[in-house]
């Protein structure tokens, strides 16, 4: 990561909801602060282990930033802080107790394949976006 990169987002590469979230972040991360790696990749698996997460548990998102890490709703709010536009206003919901926020996150994660579907393989970034992804 260079000094302008705010963090690495480790996401479930076969989840349609997660891929939609990555595309959303790419659209609103105009300063290219975030880079991405699917948790199914070698880098993603290594980072999950390094930060004490089970690589076989795909029900979370991990943001590695500034030497630390954020998971679930905390990762989402940290990512939102780095986006352009009115999306930062969603940070108002950070006042909710962490247990409630993570409970909502976990409920969505548990049902995401059934509601949004699942891919057979990880998304392949376009040539223009390859520099934003690591494997």
Beta strands, then each sheet from edge to edge (+ up, - down):
strand 1: 7-11
strand 2: 34-38
strand 3: 62-65
strand 4: 68-71
sheet 1: 2+ 1+ 3- 4+
end
